[in-house]
Amino acid sequence: MTVTLADVAARAQVSPATVSRVLNGNYPVAAATRERVLRAVDELDYVLNGPASALAAATSDLVGILVNDIADPFFGIMASAIQNEIGGPGGRAGGERLAVVCNTGGSPERELTYLTLLQRQRAAAVVLTGGAVEDATHGAAATAKLRKLSAAGTRVVLCGRPPAPDTEAVALTFDNRGGGRELTEHLIGLGHRRLGYIAGPQERTTTRHRLEGHRAALSAAGVDADPGWTVHGRYDRRAGYEATLELLRRDPSLTAVVAANDSVALGACAALRESGLRIPEDVSVAGFDDLPFSIDAVPALTTVRLPLAEAGARAGRVAMGREEPPPGGIAMIRGELMVRGSTATPRHDRLPPT
């Protein structure tokens, strides 16, 4: 049965004119009223501009790319590679596709809002980048959104994000656990036994997986995984700076700092230098991702290289139907350990007594 504007108005307890104003965006509407209308539209799966039955099988030339922070090179590199693959001919009548980058700011609510908007626009494809939020309520809502997109003919691709069970989304996921383990194994192999870890936000899958890899390496080597040696923060330089000062306060004898990503590692390096410590002579520092500035840092960062551009390009081709999805719809993309000057054997006077 076709859902009408009047149905939405009745569900939201407003007039049809108010629903029209909200959807067209051409007249100011109170925030609470607007939210009520949008919720009703979502619940009823209302489709704009004509009968829902006629539009369900049609898609536009729009492609949505969801990122947490477009200013972060991690997301910028992937978004650029995705857009390069979808920008060529292939839309209706051979025209160009229009890529829209949606910056969520890490907000679960904004992620759901963008997915709803892209569904209403009948996007040809949607690519979600980066880690997912680990929250049962949000996960259920996101799964429902992805199902609706796929049912409407939208190709959904997850790039650098874990698979989404019970959806038709293709997942190109990074091996964050394996990379985290290999990075810590490298430091343990150098002789480090007091390793501080700066993790990302606790609610992110990327954070959990990299931390699990780190702790797995510690456990396998019989090294103490003191919870006091882990500090959570944002994925940015300031968080790395503040977390490193906190780690040094907790244990001034730390010989290595493992950072959630390369931006965090830069902040860690700044805090160590301001504390009078040399890198790597006094404290080794390791990052993750191998962002472009990593090799130009002084000293150059030891890190795990993720093929961000390659993964983004592949996601774009899959989204456009120009490359077959991987078997089972899931591909694990592994990183590569890049050993550089920021890690070295710890000084003997900073090692724990045997």
Secondary structure, 3 states (H helix, E strand, C coil): CCCCHHHHHHHHCCCHHHHHHHHHCCCCCCHHHHHHHHHHHHHHCCCCCCCHHHHCCCCCCEEEEEECCCCCHHHHHHHHHHHHHHCCECCHHHCECEEEEEECCCCHHHHHHHHHHHHHCCCCEEEEECCCECCHHHHHHHHHHHHHHHHCCCEEEEECCCCCCCCCCEEEEECHHHHHHHHHHHHHHHCCCCEEEEECCCCEHHHHHHHHHHHHHHHHCCCCCCHHHEEECCCCHHHHHHHHHHHHHHCCCCCEEEECCHHHHHHHHHHHHHCCCCCCCCCEEECCECCCCHHHCCCCCEEEECCHHHHHHHHHHHHCCCCCCCHHHEEEECCEEECCCCCCCCCHHHCCCC
